[in-house]
């Protein structure tokens, strides 16, 4: 794996400056990691944020922008991305239903500027088809994705093959964006103006009637992703993208996925969108990681990946209560791509029992975010600013709570926040 050189454009250099700098330049700070900046992000009414797309926002404000985080090249500026939009899962007639209070909402990339302790939205880029039509965040396919409903869980909504549940984000030196999506799951290449250039999905998905090119380049086994647990983390290093599944696959079934500690990380060629590597990643034991979830291993998730160069990744493991960053080493890990563990017929599956001959990514705890005072829960966005400074952002789920009898949201009161943290030791 090649390390990003310092001569790359500022947006990439900001995220990977420590990879180009030699160890002799590393400077550790004294004491424990500490928050040096903590801002609340703007939360305009959704109907104002996307005036021509959202007709009735039911009182929902902009949120979810902490799903991804990447340095924008200028000090205090960040690229962020929303997820699919406000959604819930109420129980209606004994059935949990996926609801979309603002079905016209288009997932969006936002450039946030933080200056003098305040944050503002400097730029908004809605995601669009090749023809320039805004997409939605609605489910794509019957049977593969959840049936979409309106805000109250009663009226059904149409599936949208163009819909994306976007999560992490990176920006290349050419000005293009790459995003990951939980539905297919998929990797999405996006032009600077928000038009989708290509969507890379697992073999056998057969997603049709889209307004942009779809390429089945990824292993078909990834079709076994858990609902709402597709691709979540995305990092870049040199000409490689690193894409992480949020949770173990349903391989061979749901029961295994709920107890398994093994998820997968793909290495993808930045130029072609084709995978070149696949590796096992082993989660921590949840009983020690977060006692509050009472032994529920399925509460463990990967929400962010950052390329560190030199064959290393910074990986965020979290529950909704606890988040920690681990340095994971690709060197020496077994490349599983197109092998027996990409076949559904292989028994036992990788998720059932990690074979002794398969070496997962070696890892070590680097930053315990949960031990830092006033860090919010459900951290999803992580960016590296330099060798001793990181930024993190939470996903506030658009403040979604209950709706009153008039269909207006009773906001959860959880704000979207962006924090900058000075570390006690250098990364790498």
Secondary structure, 3 states (H helix, E strand, C coil): CCCCCCCCCHHHHHHHHHHHCCHHHCCCCCCCCEEEEEEECCCCEHHHHCCCCCCCCCCCECCCCECEEEECCCCCEEEEECCCCCCECCEECCEECEECCCCCCCCEEEEEEEECCEEEEEEEEECECCCCCECCCCCCCCCCCCCEECCCCCCECCCCCCCCCEEEEEECCCCCEEEEECCCCEEEEECCCCEEEEEEEECCCCCCCCCCCEEEEECHHHHHCECCECEEEEEEECCEEEEEECCCCCCCCHHHHHHCCEEEEEEEECCCCCEEEEEEEECCCHHHHCHHHCCCHHHCEEEEEEEEECCEEEEEEECCCCEEEEEEECCCCCCCCCCHHHCCCCCCCCCCCCCCCCCCCEEEEEEEHHHCCCCCCCEEEEEEEECCEEEEEECCHHHCCEECCCCCEECCCCCCEEEEEECCCCCC
